[in-house]
């Protein structure tokens, strides 16, 4: 099965293939997509450097600059590690074919596939809606303004016809920028969902052994099945490890940058008195929270479900099995006590508890900033 034909990942893979971020790159796609967005982000940094003074302008410019820097970094990491991503997707496609042949696990696979596809498509539509808000916001504020404030040395970006050209160009670049940012979050979510399917398949195999009695199956066959379960458990661990290596440092960037930007946007929301600006800031905050929650919730599910592997064995009739079988079961239980985890910078596991702490820290700094401002 080709990676673009694998139902659980095909939405995001097709977007990346269209822009030539996977497989052999096409220079034309970079010239109309990735490279112009990177140049736009450079101009944003120049504007941010020269926009000290107005707190509101500084925060909004900082938000867009960090957002675009994040998507440029994501795409650069994807293109640089293109072969590693392709190999990972090929493994997903191959395992998907095997799981699809299992009549018992197929309903679970189809359920998570529908969920993953719905999540990917809804994320793209959410990105389209938020992007439309980005580019239409300047039309509702007094004076001239660009969707993304930029600075070009020696050029007045608000003078005609430069302003009109830049406005149209930024509207166009919002589309490839959306395709650079959204699919990475959806890729992470769908791949964690696939990890949950594999864990469910392992629990199902262990459940059949749990229900069996020593007289139902020969010791040799039981030992071979347990050995296969141990091998499959190791395969899932390797899968989660490979996924972690693809996202861990970008998750660290999300943790550092968007926690700070959430604090700044909350502060800006508290001092804003323009309805259009309040609506836009609300949409910015919603985008940050939705993307961060997608990371942490799915990572937390993998961790929780992996801990349940040991319980699936312990609740069975293991005392009735022979000693070699019990030793094999102990190996699986012992390894299951170290949960599979996606980590921030390969240091802290991503859990809902950590997400809550991030929100608490952001709100604490917001209250401190608000008190100092008052």
Buried (B, 14 or more C-beta within 10 A) or exposed (E): EEBBEBBBBBBBBBBBBBBBBBEEBEEEBBEEBBBBBBBBBBBBBBBBEEBEEEEBBBBBBBBBBBBBBBBBBBBBBBBEBBEBBBEBBBBBBEBBEEBBEEEEBEEBBBEBBEBBBEBBEEBBEBBBEBBEBBBEBBEEEEEEBBBBBBBBEEEEBEEEEEBEEBBEBBBBBBBBBBBBBBBBBBBBBBBBBBBBBBBBBBBBBBBBBBEBEEEEBEEEEBBEBBEEBBEBBEEBBEBBEBBBEBBBBBBBBBBEBBBBBBBBBBBBBBEBEEEBBEBBBEBBBEBBBBBBEBBBBBBBBBBBBBBEBBEBBEEBEBEEBEEEBBEBBEEBBEBBEEBBBBBBEEEBBBBBEBBEEBBEBBEEBBEEBBEEEE
